[in-house]
Amino acid sequence: MENMNIALFKGKKIRRAIFQKEWYFSVVDVVEVLTDSPAPRQYWGVLKSREAQLLTVCLQLKLMSSDGKKYETDCANAEGIFRIIQSIPSPKAEPFKRWLAKVGYERMQEIENPELASKRTRLLYKLKGYPEDWIEMRMRGIVVREELTDEWQKRGAKHPSDYEILTAEISQATFGLKPNEYKKVKGLKQENLRDHMDDFELILTMLGERTTKEIHLTKDTQGVPLLKEDARVGGQIAGSARKQIERKIGRPIVSKNNFLKSRNKKVAIK
């Protein structure tokens, strides 16, 4: 599937990530696009040391690097990037602002009309070759995930690392693996783990996350430490279901199989 965490401006890649329903863009990538500097990290380092207030519009998110690993990276939303652009003399500033406004507008459309985002996502999966029944399950999983992260935000999760910790807690209790460990089992690097799960894996992921949300609501949990306890319990319930399924079907649910690749091989054999 096309990497939705990469945006293109005149053919140049700008890494991005969604945090609290907003796009956040890699500042270093933006600097490179605007300045054509051979050392954009150094350029940004000098700029933020000279204008310390620029750091107030940034936060650090984990973005994929060229070596296939994720690192903490200075990022800013559209408003923050506009502020940073003001400090960078560049003939590309105005066209970049228009491009950024368009990207931000598309995201706002999706927030105001979730059906639009859903249709776009479904189409991308279909073009990649996923079957309709898998797409339906994956889309339901996305809704369950968004509902859970909304609860986390309301109940005290503020930083990207909070969401990573809570997600890892559910995954560890459900599958015996944290997401980064799970990706290694499947031989994945930049790919989205859930896009390579089979039916059982997706169902159990949803069960763990939906149960966790319900526990939050029942207990009115507040604060990351207590949310983490709920996440572990929610994951344990899904983990118990996994173990029962494995006993009945005689094989492990967690495997190195990549759903789309495995399916394509079966189709080719037929």
MILODREN-949578 format. One record per residue (C-alpha): residue in three letters; chain; x, y, z; residue number from 1. Coordinates in Angstrom, 2 decimals, always signed. Layout:
[site "ala", "A", [X, Y, Z], NUM]
...
//
This chain:
[site "met", "A", [+0.00, +0.00, +0.00], 1]
[site "glu", "A", [+1.24, +3.49, -0.80], 2]
[site "asn", "A", [+2.86, +5.01, +2.24], 3]
[site "met", "A", [+0.36, +7.57, +3.58], 4]
[site "asn", "A", [+3.07, +8.91, +5.92], 5]
[site "ile", "A", [+4.97, +10.40, +2.99], 6]
[site "ala", "A", [+3.81, +13.57, +1.24], 7]
[site "leu", "A", [+5.34, +14.83, -2.00], 8]
[site "phe", "A", [+6.15, +18.45, -2.81], 9]
[site "lys", "A", [+7.49, +18.83, -6.36], 10]
[site "gly", "A", [+8.77, +15.27, -6.25], 11]
[site "lys", "A", [+10.53, +15.59, -2.88], 12]
[site "lys", "A", [+9.47, +13.48, +0.07], 13]
[site "ile", "A", [+8.27, +15.00, +3.32], 14]
[site "arg", "A", [+7.66, +12.58, +6.16], 15]
[site "arg", "A", [+4.55, +13.11, +8.24], 16]
[site "ala", "A", [+2.48, +11.48, +10.95], 17]
[site "ile", "A", [-0.98, +12.00, +12.39], 18]
[site "phe", "A", [-1.05, +13.03, +16.03], 19]
[site "gln", "A", [-4.28, +14.05, +17.76], 20]
[site "lys", "A", [-6.03, +14.08, +14.35], 21]
[site "glu", "A", [-3.58, +16.52, +12.76], 22]
[site "trp", "A", [-0.79, +16.03, +10.26], 23]
[site "tyr", "A", [+2.65, +16.76, +11.72], 24]
[site "phe", "A", [+5.50, +17.19, +9.24], 25]
[site "ser", "A", [+9.23, +16.56, +9.60], 26]
[site "val", "A", [+10.85, +19.97, +10.02], 27]
[site "val", "A", [+14.18, +18.74, +8.62], 28]
[site "asp", "A", [+12.43, +17.53, +5.45], 29]
[site "val", "A", [+10.68, +20.88, +5.06], 30]
[site "val", "A", [+14.00, +22.71, +5.53], 31]
[site "glu", "A", [+15.61, +20.52, +2.88], 32]
[site "val", "A", [+12.81, +21.25, +0.40], 33]
[site "leu", "A", [+12.91, +25.00, +0.99], 34]
[site "thr", "A", [+16.69, +25.50, +1.09], 35]
[site "asp", "A", [+18.13, +22.66, -1.04], 36]
[site "ser", "A", [+20.77, +22.51, +1.70], 37]
[site "pro", "A", [+23.10, +19.50, +1.57], 38]
[site "ala", "A", [+22.98, +19.50, +5.39], 39]
[site "pro", "A", [+19.36, +20.29, +6.38], 40]
[site "arg", "A", [+19.82, +18.95, +9.92], 41]
[site "gln", "A", [+22.64, +21.39, +10.54], 42]
[site "tyr", "A", [+20.63, +24.21, +8.96], 43]
[site "trp", "A", [+17.70, +23.45, +11.27], 44]
[site "gly", "A", [+20.04, +23.12, +14.27], 45]
[site "val", "A", [+21.47, +26.59, +13.68], 46]
[site "leu", "A", [+18.03, +28.07, +13.03], 47]
[site "lys", "A", [+16.42, +26.75, +16.21], 48]
[site "ser", "A", [+19.42, +27.72, +18.34], 49]
[site "arg", "A", [+19.19, +31.24, +16.93], 50]
[site "glu", "A", [+15.40, +31.45, +17.28], 51]
[site "ala", "A", [+14.58, +29.38, +20.34], 52]
[site "gln", "A", [+10.87, +30.23, +20.10], 53]
[site "leu", "A", [+10.64, +27.94, +17.07], 54]
[site "leu", "A", [+11.00, +24.97, +19.40], 55]
[site "thr", "A", [+7.67, +25.87, +21.01], 56]
[site "val", "A", [+5.84, +24.91, +17.82], 57]
[site "cys", "A", [+7.56, +21.53, +17.58], 58]
[site "leu", "A", [+7.16, +18.16, +19.20], 59]
[site "gln", "A", [+9.10, +14.97, +18.65], 60]
[site "leu", "A", [+7.45, +12.07, +16.84], 61]
[site "lys", "A", [+9.01, +8.82, +15.70], 62]
[site "leu", "A", [+9.42, +8.86, +11.92], 63]
[site "met", "A", [+10.98, +6.30, +9.61], 64]
[site "ser", "A", [+14.56, +7.03, +8.58], 65]
[site "ser", "A", [+16.41, +5.88, +5.47], 66]
[site "asp", "A", [+17.87, +2.96, +7.43], 67]
[site "gly", "A", [+14.38, +1.54, +8.00], 68]
[site "lys", "A", [+14.32, +2.45, +11.70], 69]
[site "lys", "A", [+12.19, +5.02, +13.51], 70]
[site "tyr", "A", [+13.79, +7.93, +15.35], 71]
[site "glu", "A", [+12.51, +10.87, +17.38], 72]
[site "thr", "A", [+12.22, +13.75, +14.91], 73]
[site "asp", "A", [+11.27, +17.41, +15.29], 74]
[site "cys", "A", [+7.81, +17.80, +13.77], 75]
[site "ala", "A", [+5.26, +20.60, +13.54], 76]
[site "asn", "A", [+1.66, +20.87, +12.39], 77]
[site "ala", "A", [+0.66, +23.13, +9.50], 78]
[site "glu", "A", [+0.44, +26.21, +11.74], 79]
[site "gly", "A", [+3.87, +25.51, +13.20], 80]
[site "ile", "A", [+5.41, +24.93, +9.78], 81]
[site "phe", "A", [+4.01, +28.27, +8.61], 82]
[site "arg", "A", [+5.80, +29.90, +11.54], 83]
[site "ile", "A", [+9.09, +28.16, +10.70], 84]
[site "ile", "A", [+8.83, +29.12, +7.02], 85]
[site "gln", "A", [+8.79, +32.77, +8.03], 86]
[site "ser", "A", [+12.35, +32.35, +9.30], 87]
[site "ile", "A", [+13.64, +30.70, +6.12], 88]
[site "pro", "A", [+14.33, +32.95, +3.11], 89]
[site "ser", "A", [+13.34, +30.87, +0.11], 90]
[site "pro", "A", [+11.70, +31.48, -3.28], 91]
[site "lys", "A", [+9.80, +28.24, -2.66], 92]
[site "ala", "A", [+8.12, +29.61, +0.47], 93]
[site "glu", "A", [+4.87, +30.80, -1.16], 94]
[site "pro", "A", [+4.21, +27.71, -3.34], 95]
[site "phe", "A", [+5.05, +25.55, -0.33], 96]
[site "lys", "A", [+2.55, +27.44, +1.83], 97]
[site "arg", "A", [-0.16, +26.85, -0.79], 98]
[site "trp", "A", [+0.75, +23.16, -0.94], 99]
[site "leu", "A", [+0.69, +22.89, +2.86], 100]
[site "ala", "A", [-2.69, +24.60, +3.04], 101]
[site "lys", "A", [-4.07, +22.12, +0.52], 102]
[site "val", "A", [-2.72, +19.13, +2.46], 103]
[site "gly", "A", [-4.15, +20.51, +5.69], 104]
[site "tyr", "A", [-7.49, +21.22, +4.03], 105]
[site "glu", "A", [-7.77, +17.64, +2.81], 106]
[site "arg", "A", [-7.19, +16.43, +6.35], 107]
[site "met", "A", [-9.83, +18.80, +7.69], 108]
[site "gln", "A", [-12.27, +17.45, +5.09], 109]
[site "glu", "A", [-11.64, +13.94, +6.35], 110]
[site "ile", "A", [-12.14, +14.95, +9.98], 111]
[site "glu", "A", [-15.43, +16.70, +9.16], 112]
[site "asn", "A", [-16.54, +13.90, +6.84], 113]
[site "pro", "A", [-15.11, +10.57, +8.05], 114]
[site "glu", "A", [-16.85, +8.76, +5.19], 115]
[site "leu", "A", [-14.53, +10.55, +2.75], 116]
[site "ala", "A", [-11.43, +9.26, +4.53], 117]
[site "ser", "A", [-12.97, +5.79, +4.68], 118]
[site "lys", "A", [-13.64, +5.73, +0.93], 119]
[site "arg", "A", [-10.07, +6.81, +0.14], 120]
[site "thr", "A", [-8.61, +4.16, +2.42], 121]
[site "arg", "A", [-10.85, +1.42, +1.01], 122]
[site "leu", "A", [-9.82, +2.33, -2.52], 123]
[site "leu", "A", [-6.11, +2.19, -1.67], 124]
[site "tyr", "A", [-6.49, -1.27, -0.13], 125]
[site "lys", "A", [-8.51, -2.47, -3.11], 126]
[site "leu", "A", [-5.91, -1.21, -5.59], 127]
[site "lys", "A", [-3.26, -3.06, -3.63], 128]
[site "gly", "A", [-5.15, -6.31, -4.08], 129]
[site "tyr", "A", [-6.79, -6.93, -0.71], 130]
[site "pro", "A", [-10.12, -8.85, -0.80], 131]
[site "glu", "A", [-13.35, -7.13, +0.22], 132]
[site "asp", "A", [-13.87, -9.21, +3.38], 133]
[site "trp", "A", [-10.37, -8.36, +4.65], 134]
[site "ile", "A", [-10.88, -4.67, +3.83], 135]
[site "glu", "A", [-14.15, -4.65, +5.77], 136]
[site "met", "A", [-12.43, -6.13, +8.82], 137]
[site "arg", "A", [-9.46, -3.77, +8.54], 138]
[site "met", "A", [-11.74, -0.74, +8.30], 139]
[site "arg", "A", [-13.63, -1.84, +11.40], 140]
[site "gly", "A", [-10.30, -2.22, +13.16], 141]
[site "ile", "A", [-9.38, +1.35, +12.24], 142]
[site "val", "A", [-12.62, +2.62, +13.81], 143]
[site "val", "A", [-12.01, +0.61, +17.00], 144]
[site "arg", "A", [-8.46, +1.96, +17.18], 145]
[site "glu", "A", [-9.54, +5.58, +16.71], 146]
[site "glu", "A", [-12.23, +5.26, +19.38], 147]
[site "leu", "A", [-9.63, +3.90, +21.80], 148]
[site "thr", "A", [-7.04, +6.61, +21.11], 149]
[site "asp", "A", [-9.75, +9.25, +21.55], 150]
[site "glu", "A", [-10.42, +7.80, +25.01], 151]
[site "trp", "A", [-6.71, +7.84, +25.81], 152]
[site "gln", "A", [-6.50, +11.50, +24.88], 153]
[site "lys", "A", [-9.51, +12.38, +27.05], 154]
[site "arg", "A", [-8.07, +10.42, +29.97], 155]
[site "gly", "A", [-4.55, +11.82, +30.13], 156]
[site "ala", "A", [-2.43, +10.53, +27.25], 157]
[site "lys", "A", [-0.67, +13.63, +25.93], 158]
[site "his", "A", [+2.58, +12.54, +24.29], 159]
[site "pro", "A", [+3.24, +10.18, +21.37], 160]
[site "ser", "A", [+5.23, +7.95, +23.71], 161]
[site "asp", "A", [+2.09, +7.48, +25.88], 162]
[site "tyr", "A", [+0.22, +5.99, +22.93], 163]
[site "glu", "A", [+3.16, +3.75, +22.06], 164]
[site "ile", "A", [+3.39, +2.46, +25.64], 165]
[site "leu", "A", [-0.33, +1.72, +25.87], 166]
[site "thr", "A", [-0.42, +0.05, +22.46], 167]
[site "ala", "A", [+2.60, -2.09, +23.32], 168]
[site "glu", "A", [+0.90, -3.16, +26.57], 169]
[site "ile", "A", [-2.16, -4.49, +24.71], 170]
[site "ser", "A", [-0.06, -6.19, +22.03], 171]
[site "gln", "A", [+2.27, -7.84, +24.56], 172]
[site "ala", "A", [-0.66, -9.27, +26.53], 173]
[site "thr", "A", [-2.55, -10.34, +23.40], 174]
[site "phe", "A", [+0.22, -11.85, +21.29], 175]
[site "gly", "A", [+3.23, -12.07, +23.61], 176]
[site "leu", "A", [+4.98, -9.52, +21.42], 177]
[site "lys", "A", [+5.26, -5.76, +21.29], 178]
[site "pro", "A", [+4.51, -4.20, +17.87], 179]
[site "asn", "A", [+8.19, -3.70, +16.97], 180]
[site "glu", "A", [+8.90, -7.34, +17.86], 181]
[site "tyr", "A", [+5.87, -8.49, +15.90], 182]
[site "lys", "A", [+7.10, -6.62, +12.83], 183]
[site "lys", "A", [+10.44, -8.42, +13.04], 184]
[site "val", "A", [+8.66, -11.78, +13.13], 185]
[site "lys", "A", [+6.87, -10.86, +9.89], 186]
[site "gly", "A", [+9.99, -9.39, +8.32], 187]
[site "leu", "A", [+8.50, -5.90, +8.10], 188]
[site "lys", "A", [+10.36, -2.59, +8.22], 189]
[site "gln", "A", [+8.47, +0.50, +7.08], 190]
[site "glu", "A", [+5.19, -1.32, +6.46], 191]
[site "asn", "A", [+2.15, -1.05, +8.71], 192]
[site "leu", "A", [+1.94, -4.20, +10.85], 193]
[site "arg", "A", [-1.86, -4.40, +10.77], 194]
[site "asp", "A", [-1.88, -4.26, +6.98], 195]
[site "his", "A", [-0.11, -7.63, +7.04], 196]
[site "met", "A", [-2.26, -9.40, +9.62], 197]
[site "asp", "A", [-4.68, -12.20, +8.79], 198]
[site "asp", "A", [-8.27, -12.50, +10.03], 199]
[site "phe", "A", [-7.43, -13.99, +13.43], 200]
[site "glu", "A", [-4.74, -11.40, +14.10], 201]
[site "leu", "A", [-7.04, -8.51, +13.20], 202]
[site "ile", "A", [-9.93, -9.91, +15.24], 203]
[site "leu", "A", [-7.79, -10.40, +18.32], 204]
[site "thr", "A", [-6.28, -6.93, +17.94], 205]
[site "met", "A", [-9.78, -5.46, +17.85], 206]
[site "leu", "A", [-10.86, -7.57, +20.82], 207]
[site "gly", "A", [-7.95, -6.33, +22.93], 208]
[site "glu", "A", [-8.50, -2.68, +22.00], 209]
[site "arg", "A", [-12.29, -2.71, +22.25], 210]
[site "thr", "A", [-12.13, -4.44, +25.65], 211]
[site "thr", "A", [-9.56, -1.93, +26.88], 212]
[site "lys", "A", [-11.82, +0.97, +25.89], 213]
[site "glu", "A", [-14.78, -0.60, +27.70], 214]
[site "ile", "A", [-12.69, -1.07, +30.85], 215]
[site "his", "A", [-11.70, +2.62, +30.72], 216]
[site "leu", "A", [-15.36, +3.63, +30.48], 217]
[site "thr", "A", [-16.49, +1.27, +33.24], 218]
[site "lys", "A", [-13.79, +2.37, +35.69], 219]
[site "asp", "A", [-13.59, +5.99, +34.49], 220]
[site "thr", "A", [-9.82, +5.54, +34.40], 221]
[site "gln", "A", [-7.65, +8.65, +34.44], 222]
[site "gly", "A", [-3.89, +9.00, +33.94], 223]
[site "val", "A", [-1.42, +6.98, +31.90], 224]
[site "pro", "A", [-0.31, +4.59, +34.70], 225]
[site "leu", "A", [-3.89, +3.42, +35.30], 226]
[site "leu", "A", [-4.65, +3.37, +31.58], 227]
[site "lys", "A", [-1.66, +1.06, +31.22], 228]
[site "glu", "A", [-3.14, -1.34, +33.80], 229]
[site "asp", "A", [-6.43, -1.40, +31.85], 230]
[site "ala", "A", [-4.55, -1.99, +28.60], 231]
[site "arg", "A", [-2.80, -4.99, +30.09], 232]
[site "val", "A", [-6.11, -6.47, +31.28], 233]
[site "gly", "A", [-7.78, -5.84, +27.92], 234]
[site "gly", "A", [-4.87, -7.51, +26.18], 235]
[site "gln", "A", [-4.92, -10.44, +28.57], 236]
[site "ile", "A", [-8.57, -11.13, +27.70], 237]
[site "ala", "A", [-7.69, -11.17, +24.00], 238]
[site "gly", "A", [-4.60, -13.24, +24.80], 239]
[site "ser", "A", [-6.73, -15.83, +26.59], 240]
[site "ala", "A", [-8.97, -16.06, +23.51], 241]
[site "arg", "A", [-5.88, -16.51, +21.33], 242]
[site "lys", "A", [-4.60, -19.41, +23.42], 243]
[site "gln", "A", [-7.98, -21.16, +23.33], 244]
[site "ile", "A", [-8.16, -20.78, +19.55], 245]
[site "glu", "A", [-4.62, -22.12, +19.17], 246]
[site "arg", "A", [-5.45, -25.20, +21.24], 247]
[site "lys", "A", [-8.46, -25.94, +19.04], 248]
[site "ile", "A", [-6.87, -25.35, +15.64], 249]
[site "gly", "A", [-3.50, -26.85, +16.52], 250]
[site "arg", "A", [-1.30, -24.01, +15.30], 251]
[site "pro", "A", [-0.07, -20.63, +16.56], 252]
[site "ile", "A", [-1.89, -17.46, +15.56], 253]
[site "val", "A", [+1.30, -15.41, +15.54], 254]
[site "ser", "A", [+3.35, -16.33, +12.50], 255]
[site "lys", "A", [+5.80, -14.86, +10.00], 256]
[site "asn", "A", [+3.10, -15.04, +7.32], 257]
[site "asn", "A", [+2.38, -11.79, +5.52], 258]
[site "phe", "A", [-1.35, -11.78, +4.67], 259]
[site "leu", "A", [-1.18, -10.18, +1.23], 260]
[site "lys", "A", [+1.91, -12.08, +0.09], 261]
[site "ser", "A", [+0.47, -15.39, +1.33], 262]
[site "arg", "A", [-2.81, -14.74, -0.47], 263]
[site "asn", "A", [-1.09, -13.77, -3.71], 264]
[site "lys", "A", [+0.94, -17.00, -3.61], 265]
[site "lys", "A", [-2.25, -19.04, -3.23], 266]
[site "val", "A", [-3.88, -17.21, -6.16], 267]
[site "ala", "A", [-0.78, -17.80, -8.30], 268]
[site "ile", "A", [-0.79, -21.53, -7.49], 269]
[site "lys", "A", [-4.44, -21.82, -8.46], 270]
//
